[in-house]
Amino acid sequence: MSERCNHLIDYINGQLTNTERKEFEAHLETCSTCQEELNEIKELTDDLGFDVDPVEPPSAMKDRVLAAAFAEKAPVDSQSTDDQDKTVTPIKEKQELPKRKKKRNWLIPTMAAALLLSLIGNVYTVNQLSGPGDTVVEPSVTVDSLVQRLSLQPAEETIPFEATASFVNKDQYQQLIVEADQLSQTEDTQVYQVWLLKDGDPYRAGTFTPAEDGSGMSTFDIDPSMGFDTIAITIEPDETSETPEGEIVLLEEL
């Protein structure tokens, strides 16, 4: 591939100078690779302008864009003026392009992607010219903060289960995240149930079943003002238990 082949995208976008454009068109007449890629890209982008509804930009933005474009007008030397006065013979009149080959060139998707990125870059440039009067939508950012993280202890020495509990502050609430390992597989409708206790009264705080590797996870939104004092995990007959029916396997004071 010739070095001039790298100018194909700039040629399509109209980013070449008159001299560079004419040099590339001369190269294009003899380069079958560029001819084929140009045809492929035109086929991919012919309908691009019809896929979206036209949007009228604010008049203030149009004035700024036009003013910026005319302000950056570059000096023109005598040679480039002479070049512009000459009539450029269209490529199709000089040489008929070869018929499209059925074999897809692996480079075509890459070139199309590059063309799309260049179009996105043009949109970004216009956005940068927007002034203070234009509405700019700022992305919302949510910052979570870890309040407490603790390890739950087995209720009996023979229990191999391991689990951690994390309390994370969200915008308007707090979330309890329980992560467990080395769990025994449940039977039939059995589930692992997480409980939060306050003065001995249990509150449901998430239900899960373990994966094949014995790991399990549960997340649950809670009200921190409740003032819970203990967290526990039991194995329940099913997910409908309103109070603990199975024995406690893991627990820890908060």
Accessible surface in RSA format (square Angstrom, percent):
REM  Atomic radii and reference values for relative SASA: ProtOr
REM  Chains: A
REM  Algorithm: Lee & Richards
REM  Probe-radius: 1.40
REM  Slices: 20
REM RES _ NUM      All-atoms   Total-Side   Main-Chain    Non-polar    All polar
REM                ABS   REL    ABS   REL    ABS   REL    ABS   REL    ABS   REL
RES MET A   1   152.45  78.9  61.38  40.6  91.07 216.8  56.77  48.3  95.67 126.8
RES SER A   2    53.81  45.5  36.77  49.1  17.04  39.3  32.73  69.7  21.08  29.5
RES GLU A   3   139.09  79.9 127.45  96.4  11.65  27.7  46.73  90.4  92.37  75.4
RES ARG A   4    93.98  39.5  93.98  47.9   0.00   0.0  16.84  23.0  77.14  46.8
RES CYS A   5     4.65   3.5   1.86   2.1   2.80   6.6   0.75   1.9   3.90   4.2
RES ASN A   6   102.87  70.9  77.24  74.6  25.63  61.7  27.98  67.3  74.89  72.4
RES HIS A   7    59.75  32.7  59.75  41.5   0.00   0.0  34.19  35.2  25.56  29.7
RES LEU A   8     0.06   0.0   0.00   0.0   0.06   0.1   0.00   0.0   0.06   0.2
RES ILE A   9    25.01  14.2  24.93  18.6   0.07   0.2  24.93  18.0   0.07   0.2
RES ASP A  10    57.74  40.4  57.67  57.4   0.07   0.2   2.78   6.5  54.96  54.8
RES TYR A  11    44.87  20.9  34.04  19.4  10.83  28.2  17.10  12.9  27.77  34.2
RES ILE A  12    57.58  32.8  27.06  20.2  30.52  73.6  33.28  24.0  24.30  66.0
RES ASN A  13    35.05  24.2  10.90  10.5  24.16  58.2   6.72  16.2  28.33  27.4
RES GLY A  14    61.70  76.1   0.00   N/A  61.70  76.1  33.55  92.1  28.15  63.0
RES GLN A  15   112.62  63.0  82.93  60.6  29.69  70.7  24.79  52.8  87.83  66.6
RES LEU A  16    30.41  16.9  10.42   7.5  19.99  50.3  11.08   7.8  19.33  52.0
RES THR A  17    81.01  57.6  72.61  73.6   8.39  20.0  77.02 103.5   3.98   6.0
RES ASN A  18    38.56  26.6  33.48  32.4   5.08  12.2   3.92   9.4  34.65  33.5
RES THR A  19    60.47  43.0  58.14  58.9   2.32   5.5  45.36  60.9  15.11  22.8
RES GLU A  20    73.66  42.3  71.69  54.2   1.98   4.7  19.94  38.6  53.72  43.9
RES ARG A  21    69.41  29.1  69.41  35.4   0.00   0.0  31.69  43.3  37.72  22.9
RES LYS A  22    50.71  24.7  44.45  27.3   6.26  14.9  40.70  36.6  10.01  10.7
RES GLU A  23    74.43  42.7  67.26  50.9   7.17  17.1  26.49  51.2  47.95  39.1
RES PHE A  24     0.35   0.2   0.35   0.2   0.00   0.0   0.35   0.2   0.00   0.0
RES GLU A  25    24.27  13.9  24.27  18.4   0.00   0.0   7.19  13.9  17.09  14.0
RES ALA A  26    60.70  55.8  50.71  78.3  10.00  22.7  53.20  74.9   7.51  19.9
RES HIS A  27    26.86  14.7  18.93  13.2   7.93  20.3  14.68  15.1  12.18  14.2
RES LEU A  28     0.63   0.4   0.63   0.5   0.00   0.0   0.63   0.4   0.00   0.0
RES GLU A  29    36.30  20.8  35.77  27.1   0.53   1.3   2.01   3.9  34.29  28.0
RES THR A  30   119.50  85.0  83.50  84.6  36.01  85.8  74.55 100.1  44.96  68.0
RES CYS A  31    19.21  14.5  14.16  15.8   5.05  11.9   7.97  20.2  11.24  12.1
RES SER A  32    67.51  57.0  62.38  83.2   5.14  11.8  32.43  69.1  35.08  49.1
RES THR A  33    51.83  36.9  47.79  48.4   4.04   9.6  17.12  23.0  34.70  52.5
RES CYS A  34     0.03   0.0   0.03   0.0   0.00   0.0   0.00   0.0   0.03   0.0
RES GLN A  35     3.35   1.9   3.21   2.3   0.14   0.3   0.14   0.3   3.21   2.4
RES GLU A  36    26.36  15.1  23.63  17.9   2.72   6.5  11.15  21.6  15.21  12.4
RES GLU A  37     1.26   0.7   1.26   1.0   0.00   0.0   0.00   0.0   1.26   1.0
RES LEU A  38     8.89   4.9   8.89   6.4   0.00   0.0   8.89   6.2   0.00   0.0
RES ASN A  39    33.91  23.4  31.85  30.8   2.05   4.9  11.40  27.4  22.51  21.8
RES GLU A  40     2.43   1.4   1.77   1.3   0.66   1.6   0.66   1.3   1.76   1.4
RES ILE A  41     0.59   0.3   0.59   0.4   0.00   0.0   0.59   0.4   0.00   0.0
RES LYS A  42    93.58  45.7  93.01  57.1   0.57   1.4  59.31  53.4  34.27  36.5
RES GLU A  43    90.81  52.1  67.55  51.1  23.26  55.4  38.67  74.8  52.14  42.6
RES LEU A  44    92.22  51.4  62.66  44.8  29.56  74.3  65.68  46.1  26.54  71.4
RES THR A  45    40.64  28.9  31.09  31.5   9.55  22.8  19.24  25.8  21.39  32.3
RES ASP A  46    94.41  66.1  75.34  75.0  19.07  45.1  26.77  63.0  67.65  67.5
RES ASP A  47    94.96  66.5  94.56  94.1   0.40   1.0  23.58  55.5  71.38  71.2
RES LEU A  48    78.84  43.9  74.21  53.1   4.63  11.6  75.65  53.1   3.19   8.6
RES GLY A  49    61.40  75.7   0.00   N/A  61.40  75.7  37.39 102.6  24.01  53.8
RES PHE A  50   170.56  85.3 140.21  86.8  30.35  79.0 144.52  87.6  26.04  74.5
RES ASP A  51   104.56  73.2  70.77  70.4  33.79  79.9  27.80  65.4  76.76  76.5
RES VAL A  52   110.22  72.5  94.46  85.5  15.75  38.0 101.94  88.6   8.28  22.5
RES ASP A  53   122.56  85.9 111.29 110.8  11.27  26.7  28.03  66.0  94.53  94.3
RES PRO A  54   134.52  98.0 104.20  95.0  30.32 110.2 115.45  95.3  19.07 118.5
RES VAL A  55   128.67  84.7 101.75  92.1  26.92  64.9 105.47  91.6  23.20  62.9
RES GLU A  56   130.39  74.9 105.52  79.8  24.87  59.2  61.17 118.3  69.22  56.5
RES PRO A  57    51.36  37.4  44.59  40.6   6.77  24.6  48.31  39.9   3.04  18.9
RES PRO A  58    71.00  51.7  58.90  53.7  12.10  44.0  70.86  58.5   0.14   0.9
RES SER A  59    80.89  68.3  73.94  98.7   6.95  16.0  41.00  87.3  39.89  55.9
RES ALA A  60    51.06  46.9  44.64  68.9   6.42  14.6  49.94  70.3   1.12   3.0
RES MET A  61    25.93  13.4  25.93  17.2   0.00   0.0  18.57  15.8   7.36   9.7
RES LYS A  62    84.35  41.2  81.24  49.8   3.11   7.4  45.61  41.1  38.74  41.3
RES ASP A  63    93.33  65.4  87.57  87.2   5.76  13.6  29.81  70.2  63.51  63.3
RES ARG A  64    82.48  34.6  76.13  38.8   6.35  15.1  57.80  79.0  24.69  15.0
RES VAL A  65    42.21  27.8  41.36  37.4   0.85   2.0  41.36  35.9   0.85   2.3
RES LEU A  66   100.32  55.9 100.32  71.8   0.00   0.0 100.32  70.5   0.00   0.0
RES ALA A  67    61.99  57.0  49.43  76.3  12.56  28.6  58.19  81.9   3.79  10.1
RES ALA A  68    32.01  29.4  23.21  35.8   8.80  20.0  31.17  43.9   0.84   2.2
RES ALA A  69    64.46  59.3  42.09  65.0  22.37  50.9  52.56  74.0  11.91  31.5
RES PHE A  70   153.72  76.9 141.11  87.4  12.61  32.8 142.45  86.4  11.27  32.3
RES ALA A  71    87.26  80.2  44.91  69.3  42.35  96.3  57.32  80.7  29.95  79.3
RES GLU A  72   140.87  80.9 113.55  85.9  27.32  65.0  44.11  85.3  96.77  79.0
RES LYS A  73   169.15  82.5 139.23  85.4  29.92  71.2  89.16  80.3  79.99  85.2
RES ALA A  74    68.85  63.3  56.45  87.1  12.41  28.2  60.33  85.0   8.52  22.6
RES PRO A  75   136.66  99.6 105.62  96.3  31.04 112.8 117.64  97.1  19.03 118.3
RES VAL A  76    81.11  53.4  47.48  43.0  33.63  81.0  50.09  43.5  31.02  84.1
RES ASP A  77    91.00  63.7  77.79  77.4  13.21  31.2  44.42 104.5  46.58  46.5
RES SER A  78    89.17  75.4  76.88 102.6  12.29  28.3  50.28 107.1  38.89  54.5
RES GLN A  79   122.40  68.4 118.33  86.5   4.06   9.7  37.75  80.3  84.65  64.2
RES SER A  80    23.69  20.0  22.75  30.4   0.94   2.2  22.64  48.2   1.05   1.5
RES THR A  81    57.22  40.7  57.22  58.0   0.00   0.0  47.33  63.6   9.89  14.9
RES ASP A  82    77.40  54.2  75.00  74.7   2.40   5.7  18.22  42.9  59.18  59.0
RES ASP A  83    20.60  14.4  20.01  19.9   0.59   1.4   0.71   1.7  19.89  19.8
RES GLN A  84   104.25  58.3  73.86  54.0  30.39  72.4  26.85  57.1  77.40  58.7
RES ASP A  85   111.56  78.1  79.29  78.9  32.28  76.3  32.50  76.5  79.06  78.8
RES LYS A  86   130.11  63.5 118.21  72.5  11.90  28.3  74.50  67.1  55.61  59.2
RES THR A  87   132.61  94.3 101.86 103.3  30.75  73.3  73.64  98.9  58.98  89.2
RES VAL A  88    57.46  37.8  38.44  34.8  19.02  45.8  42.27  36.7  15.19  41.2
RES THR A  89    55.04  39.1  48.36  49.0   6.68  15.9  19.16  25.7  35.88  54.2
RES PRO A  90    73.11  53.3  63.46  57.8   9.65  35.1  73.11  60.4   0.00   0.0
RES ILE A  91    25.15  14.3  21.55  16.1   3.60   8.7  21.55  15.5   3.60   9.8
RES LYS A  92   151.97  74.1 134.85  82.7  17.12  40.8  79.26  71.3  72.72  77.5
RES GLU A  93   131.16  75.3  93.39  70.7  37.77  89.9  42.44  82.1  88.72  72.4
RES LYS A  94   114.82  56.0  78.02  47.9  36.80  87.6  42.38  38.1  72.44  77.2
RES GLN A  95    77.69  43.4  70.63  51.6   7.06  16.8  30.07  64.0  47.62  36.1
RES GLU A  96   149.75  86.0 130.49  98.7  19.26  45.8  51.91 100.4  97.84  79.9
RES LEU A  97    34.32  19.1  21.54  15.4  12.77  32.1  21.54  15.1  12.77  34.4
RES PRO A  98    60.01  43.7  44.41  40.5  15.61  56.7  55.49  45.8   4.52  28.1
RES LYS A  99   188.48  92.0 168.48 103.4  20.00  47.6 118.03 106.2  70.45  75.0
RES ARG A 100   117.71  49.4  88.03  44.9  29.68  70.7  35.73  48.8  81.98  49.7
RES LYS A 101   116.55  56.9 109.16  67.0   7.39  17.6  66.92  60.2  49.63  52.9
RES LYS A 102   202.91  99.0 173.67 106.6  29.24  69.6 128.53 115.7  74.38  79.2
RES LYS A 103   155.24  75.7 143.03  87.8  12.20  29.1  95.91  86.3  59.33  63.2
RES ARG A 104   124.16  52.1 104.70  53.4  19.47  46.3  63.21  86.4  60.95  36.9
RES ASN A 105    34.70  23.9  28.90  27.9   5.80  14.0   8.65  20.8  26.05  25.2
RES TRP A 106   201.29  80.8 182.89  88.5  18.40  43.2 168.00  89.6  33.29  54.0
RES LEU A 107    24.88  13.9  24.88  17.8   0.00   0.0  24.88  17.5   0.00   0.0
RES ILE A 108     0.62   0.4   0.62   0.5   0.00   0.0   0.62   0.4   0.00   0.0
RES PRO A 109    83.63  60.9  73.23  66.8  10.40  37.8  78.96  65.2   4.66  29.0
RES THR A 110    75.55  53.7  69.84  70.8   5.71  13.6  54.47  73.2  21.08  31.9
RES MET A 111    23.46  12.2  23.42  15.5   0.04   0.1   6.16   5.2  17.30  22.9
RES ALA A 112    23.98  22.0  18.90  29.2   5.08  11.6  19.31  27.2   4.67  12.4
RES ALA A 113    52.90  48.6  45.99  71.0   6.91  15.7  51.77  72.9   1.13   3.0
RES ALA A 114    38.21  35.1  32.45  50.1   5.77  13.1  34.45  48.5   3.76  10.0
RES LEU A 115     7.47   4.2   7.47   5.3   0.00   0.0   7.47   5.2   0.00   0.0
RES LEU A 116    95.57  53.2  94.13  67.3   1.44   3.6  95.20  66.9   0.37   1.0
RES LEU A 117   122.42  68.2 114.51  81.9   7.91  19.9 114.75  80.6   7.67  20.6
RES SER A 118    32.07  27.1  19.18  25.6  12.89  29.7  30.06  64.0   2.01   2.8
RES LEU A 119    56.22  31.3  55.11  39.4   1.11   2.8  55.32  38.9   0.89   2.4
RES ILE A 120    95.75  54.5  94.22  70.2   1.53   3.7  95.41  68.7   0.33   0.9
RES GLY A 121    33.06  40.8   0.00   N/A  33.06  40.8  31.39  86.1   1.67   3.7
RES ASN A 122    69.78  48.1  67.43  65.2   2.34   5.6  24.84  59.8  44.94  43.4
RES VAL A 123    91.36  60.1  88.97  80.5   2.39   5.8  91.22  79.3   0.15   0.4
RES TYR A 124   134.61  62.8 132.71  75.5   1.90   4.9  98.45  74.0  36.16  44.6
RES THR A 125    78.07  55.5  76.44  77.5   1.64   3.9  55.35  74.3  22.72  34.4
RES VAL A 126    57.76  38.0  57.76  52.3   0.00   0.0  57.76  50.2   0.00   0.0
RES ASN A 127    81.34  56.1  72.14  69.7   9.20  22.2  17.76  42.7  63.58  61.5
RES GLN A 128   110.17  61.6  82.61  60.4  27.56  65.6  28.64  61.0  81.52  61.8
RES LEU A 129    64.72  36.0  55.69  39.8   9.02  22.7  59.49  41.8   5.23  14.1
RES SER A 130    30.24  25.6  10.19  13.6  20.05  46.2   6.58  14.0  23.66  33.1
RES GLY A 131    14.81  18.3   0.00   N/A  14.81  18.3  11.29  31.0   3.51   7.9
RES PRO A 132   150.30 109.5 111.86 102.0  38.44 139.7 125.71 103.8  24.59 152.8
RES GLY A 133    80.13  98.8   0.00   N/A  80.13  98.8  43.96 120.6  36.17  81.0
RES ASP A 134    26.61  18.6  15.20  15.1  11.41  27.0  10.48  24.7  16.12  16.1
RES THR A 135   131.77  93.7  96.10  97.4  35.66  85.0  66.93  89.9  64.84  98.0
RES VAL A 136   101.76  67.0  77.85  70.5  23.91  57.6  80.78  70.2  20.98  56.9
RES VAL A 137   133.82  88.1 109.41  99.0  24.41  58.8 113.73  98.8  20.09  54.5
RES GLU A 138   133.12  76.4 113.72  86.0  19.40  46.2  54.97 106.3  78.14  63.8
RES PRO A 139   109.30  79.7  87.19  79.5  22.11  80.4  97.95  80.9  11.35  70.6
RES SER A 140   113.34  95.8  79.06 105.5  34.29  79.0  52.42 111.6  60.92  85.4
RES VAL A 141   122.74  80.8  88.12  79.8  34.62  83.4  91.03  79.1  31.71  86.0
RES THR A 142    84.36  60.0  55.09  55.9  29.27  69.8  31.23  41.9  53.13  80.3
RES VAL A 143   119.95  78.9  98.52  89.2  21.43  51.7 101.40  88.1  18.56  50.3
RES ASP A 144    66.92  46.9  41.89  41.7  25.03  59.2  14.31  33.7  52.61  52.5
RES SER A 145    57.24  48.4  51.98  69.4   5.27  12.1  44.37  94.5  12.87  18.0
RES LEU A 146   107.41  59.8  72.86  52.1  34.55  86.9  72.86  51.2  34.55  93.0
RES VAL A 147    79.82  52.5  48.05  43.5  31.78  76.6  52.98  46.0  26.84  72.8
RES GLN A 148    69.97  39.1  63.77  46.6   6.20  14.8  25.34  53.9  44.63  33.8
RES ARG A 149   135.25  56.8 104.77  53.4  30.48  72.6  37.08  50.7  98.17  59.5
RES LEU A 150    25.11  14.0  16.88  12.1   8.23  20.7  25.11  17.6   0.00   0.0
RES SER A 151    62.00  52.4  54.66  72.9   7.34  16.9  24.22  51.6  37.77  52.9
RES LEU A 152     6.57   3.7   0.00   0.0   6.57  16.5   0.00   0.0   6.57  17.7
RES GLN A 153    93.68  52.4  93.68  68.5   0.00   0.0  36.30  77.3  57.38  43.5
RES PRO A 154    53.04  38.7  36.89  33.6  16.15  58.7  36.89  30.5  16.15 100.4
RES ALA A 155    45.38  41.7  14.18  21.9  31.20  71.0  16.92  23.8  28.46  75.4
RES GLU A 156    99.90  57.4  92.75  70.2   7.15  17.0  35.36  68.4  64.54  52.7
RES GLU A 157   183.55 105.4 144.18 109.1  39.38  93.8  65.88 127.4 117.67  96.1
RES THR A 158   119.40  84.9  90.45  91.7  28.95  69.0  88.06 118.3  31.34  47.4
RES ILE A 159    29.27  16.7  22.80  17.0   6.47  15.6  24.00  17.3   5.27  14.3
RES PRO A 160    79.68  58.1  63.89  58.2  15.79  57.4  76.48  63.1   3.20  19.9
RES PHE A 161    13.13   6.6  11.07   6.9   2.06   5.4  11.07   6.7   2.06   5.9
RES GLU A 162    94.89  54.5  92.32  69.8   2.57   6.1  32.57  63.0  62.32  50.9
RES ALA A 163     6.06   5.6   0.00   0.0   6.06  13.8   2.15   3.0   3.91  10.3
RES THR A 164    36.09  25.7  35.84  36.3   0.25   0.6  33.24  44.6   2.85   4.3
RES ALA A 165     0.00   0.0   0.00   0.0   0.00   0.0   0.00   0.0   0.00   0.0
RES SER A 166     5.91   5.0   5.91   7.9   0.00   0.0   5.54  11.8   0.37   0.5
RES PHE A 167    10.01   5.0  10.01   6.2   0.00   0.0  10.01   6.1   0.00   0.0
RES VAL A 168    17.68  11.6  17.68  16.0   0.00   0.0  17.68  15.4   0.00   0.0
RES ASN A 169    57.49  39.6  56.18  54.3   1.31   3.2  11.26  27.1  46.23  44.7
RES LYS A 170    57.51  28.1  42.33  26.0  15.18  36.1  11.89  10.7  45.63  48.6
RES ASP A 171   100.14  70.1  69.53  69.2  30.61  72.4  25.78  60.7  74.36  74.2
RES GLN A 172   166.09  92.9 131.75  96.3  34.34  81.8  56.96 121.2 109.13  82.8
RES TYR A 173    94.05  43.9  83.20  47.3  10.85  28.2  61.00  45.8  33.05  40.7
RES GLN A 174    16.95   9.5  16.95  12.4   0.00   0.0   0.15   0.3  16.80  12.7
RES GLN A 175    31.94  17.9  31.94  23.3   0.00   0.0   0.00   0.0  31.94  24.2
RES LEU A 176     0.74   0.4   0.49   0.4   0.25   0.6   0.49   0.3   0.25   0.7
RES ILE A 177    35.20  20.0  34.84  26.0   0.37   0.9  34.84  25.1   0.37   1.0
RES VAL A 178     0.75   0.5   0.75   0.7   0.00   0.0   0.75   0.6   0.00   0.0
RES GLU A 179    71.70  41.2  68.78  52.0   2.92   7.0  18.70  36.2  52.99  43.3
RES ALA A 180     2.98   2.7   0.08   0.1   2.91   6.6   0.36   0.5   2.62   6.9
RES ASP A 181    73.29  51.3  73.11  72.8   0.17   0.4  12.35  29.1  60.94  60.8
RES GLN A 182   102.54  57.3  85.10  62.2  17.43  41.5  37.87  80.6  64.66  49.0
RES LEU A 183    11.85   6.6   0.72   0.5  11.13  28.0   0.90   0.6  10.94  29.4
RES SER A 184    59.60  50.4  50.73  67.7   8.87  20.4  33.85  72.1  25.75  36.1
RES GLN A 185   100.57  56.2  79.68  58.2  20.88  49.7  58.81 125.2  41.75  31.7
RES THR A 186    34.53  24.6  12.29  12.5  22.24  53.0   2.41   3.2  32.12  48.6
RES GLU A 187   120.84  69.4 116.32  88.0   4.51  10.7  38.03  73.6  82.80  67.6
RES ASP A 188   150.92 105.7 100.61 100.1  50.32 119.0  35.07  82.5 115.85 115.5
RES THR A 189    93.97  66.8  83.27  84.4  10.70  25.5  75.17 101.0  18.80  28.4
RES GLN A 190    61.49  34.4  58.84  43.0   2.64   6.3   7.38  15.7  54.11  41.0
RES VAL A 191    12.22   8.0  12.22  11.1   0.00   0.0  12.22  10.6   0.00   0.0
RES TYR A 192     0.44   0.2   0.44   0.3   0.00   0.0   0.04   0.0   0.40   0.5
RES GLN A 193     0.77   0.4   0.77   0.6   0.00   0.0   0.00   0.0   0.77   0.6
RES VAL A 194     0.00   0.0   0.00   0.0   0.00   0.0   0.00   0.0   0.00   0.0
RES TRP A 195     1.22   0.5   1.22   0.6   0.00   0.0   1.22   0.6   0.00   0.0
RES LEU A 196     1.62   0.9   1.62   1.2   0.00   0.0   1.62   1.1   0.00   0.0
RES LEU A 197    34.50  19.2  34.50  24.7   0.00   0.0  34.50  24.2   0.00   0.0
RES LYS A 198    73.55  35.9  72.47  44.5   1.08   2.6  33.23  29.9  40.32  43.0
RES ASP A 199   122.24  85.6  87.11  86.7  35.13  83.1  38.90  91.5  83.34  83.1
RES GLY A 200    55.29  68.2   0.00   N/A  55.29  68.2  31.00  85.1  24.29  54.4
RES ASP A 201    82.84  58.0  82.84  82.5   0.00   0.0  12.85  30.2  69.99  69.8
RES PRO A 202    41.05  29.9  26.74  24.4  14.31  52.0  26.74  22.1  14.31  88.9
RES TYR A 203    87.60  40.9  83.76  47.7   3.84  10.0  59.64  44.8  27.96  34.5
RES ARG A 204    78.02  32.8  64.67  33.0  13.35  31.8  21.10  28.8  56.91  34.5
RES ALA A 205     1.12   1.0   0.46   0.7   0.66   1.5   0.46   0.7   0.66   1.7
RES GLY A 206     8.48  10.5   0.00   N/A   8.48  10.5   7.17  19.7   1.31   2.9
RES THR A 207    46.21  32.9  18.62  18.9  27.59  65.7  16.77  22.5  29.43  44.5
RES PHE A 208    14.97   7.5   6.70   4.2   8.27  21.5  14.97   9.1   0.00   0.0
RES THR A 209    77.34  55.0  59.86  60.7  17.48  41.7  28.78  38.7  48.56  73.4
RES PRO A 210    15.23  11.1   0.68   0.6  14.55  52.9   0.68   0.6  14.55  90.4
RES ALA A 211    52.49  48.3  39.59  61.1  12.91  29.4  51.27  72.2   1.22   3.2
RES GLU A 212   177.40 101.8 147.17 111.3  30.23  72.0  63.99 123.8 113.41  92.6
RES ASP A 213   115.62  81.0  77.75  77.4  37.88  89.6  51.63 121.5  64.00  63.8
RES GLY A 214     5.07   6.3   0.00   N/A   5.07   6.3   4.75  13.0   0.32   0.7
RES SER A 215    35.91  30.3  34.50  46.0   1.41   3.2  20.34  43.3  15.56  21.8
RES GLY A 216    11.06  13.6   0.00   N/A  11.06  13.6   7.62  20.9   3.44   7.7
RES MET A 217   110.90  57.4  90.52  59.9  20.39  48.5  58.49  49.7  52.42  69.4
RES SER A 218     9.94   8.4   2.38   3.2   7.55  17.4   7.16  15.3   2.78   3.9
RES THR A 219    71.20  50.6  49.64  50.3  21.56  51.4  19.59  26.3  51.62  78.0
RES PHE A 220    78.86  39.5  74.54  46.2   4.33  11.3  78.86  47.8   0.00   0.0
RES ASP A 221    80.26  56.2  63.29  63.0  16.97  40.1  23.13  54.4  57.13  57.0
RES ILE A 222    17.56  10.0   6.81   5.1  10.75  25.9  15.44  11.1   2.12   5.7
RES ASP A 223    75.91  53.2  67.55  67.2   8.36  19.8  30.11  70.9  45.80  45.7
RES PRO A 224    74.01  53.9  51.65  47.1  22.36  81.3  56.36  46.5  17.65 109.7
RES SER A 225    95.70  80.9  57.47  76.7  38.23  88.1  56.05 119.3  39.66  55.6
RES MET A 226    59.05  30.6  56.92  37.7   2.14   5.1  26.91  22.9  32.15  42.6
RES GLY A 227    48.65  60.0   0.00   N/A  48.65  60.0  35.48  97.4  13.16  29.5
RES PHE A 228    33.91  17.0  15.14   9.4  18.78  48.9  15.14   9.2  18.78  53.7
RES ASP A 229    55.49  38.9  51.55  51.3   3.95   9.3  37.68  88.7  17.82  17.8
RES THR A 230    24.12  17.2  24.12  24.4   0.00   0.0  10.99  14.8  13.13  19.8
RES ILE A 231     0.00   0.0   0.00   0.0   0.00   0.0   0.00   0.0   0.00   0.0
RES ALA A 232     1.43   1.3   1.43   2.2   0.00   0.0   1.43   2.0   0.00   0.0
RES ILE A 233     0.84   0.5   0.84   0.6   0.00   0.0   0.84   0.6   0.00   0.0
RES THR A 234     0.49   0.3   0.49   0.5   0.00   0.0   0.49   0.7   0.00   0.0
RES ILE A 235    47.64  27.1  41.02  30.6   6.62  15.9  41.02  29.5   6.62  18.0
RES GLU A 236     0.54   0.3   0.12   0.1   0.41   1.0   0.54   1.0   0.00   0.0
RES PRO A 237    64.03  46.7  56.95  51.9   7.08  25.7  61.23  50.6   2.80  17.4
RES ASP A 238    50.29  35.2  49.90  49.7   0.38   0.9  12.40  29.2  37.89  37.8
RES GLU A 239   107.33  61.6 103.27  78.1   4.06   9.7  22.83  44.2  84.50  69.0
RES THR A 240    95.68  68.0  81.70  82.8  13.98  33.3  70.01  94.0  25.66  38.8
RES SER A 241     5.28   4.5   1.70   2.3   3.58   8.3   3.77   8.0   1.51   2.1
RES GLU A 242   127.96  73.5 114.68  86.8  13.29  31.6  57.26 110.7  70.71  57.7
RES THR A 243    81.56  58.0  80.80  81.9   0.77   1.8  54.17  72.8  27.39  41.4
RES PRO A 244    54.14  39.5  30.51  27.8  23.63  85.9  30.51  25.2  23.63 146.9
RES GLU A 245   120.72  69.3  80.82  61.1  39.90  95.0  33.08  64.0  87.64  71.6
RES GLY A 246    24.24  29.9   0.00   N/A  24.24  29.9  15.32  42.0   8.92  20.0
RES GLU A 247   143.27  82.3 130.91  99.0  12.37  29.4  60.91 117.8  82.36  67.2
RES ILE A 248    69.74  39.7  58.17  43.3  11.57  27.9  58.17  41.9  11.57  31.4
RES VAL A 249    14.34   9.4  14.34  13.0   0.00   0.0  14.34  12.5   0.00   0.0
RES LEU A 250     0.12   0.1   0.12   0.1   0.00   0.0   0.12   0.1   0.00   0.0
RES LEU A 251    64.08  35.7  63.08  45.1   1.00   2.5  63.08  44.3   1.00   2.7
RES GLU A 252    51.60  29.6  47.60  36.0   4.00   9.5   8.62  16.7  42.97  35.1
RES GLU A 253   133.97  76.9 123.94  93.8  10.03  23.9  37.83  73.2  96.14  78.5
RES LEU A 254    63.64  35.4  13.55   9.7  50.08 125.9  31.53  22.1  32.11  86.4
END  Absolute sums over single chains surface
CHAIN  1 A    17282.4      13917.8       3364.6       9615.5       7666.9
END  Absolute sums over all chains
TOTAL         17282.4      13917.8       3364.6       9615.5       7666.9
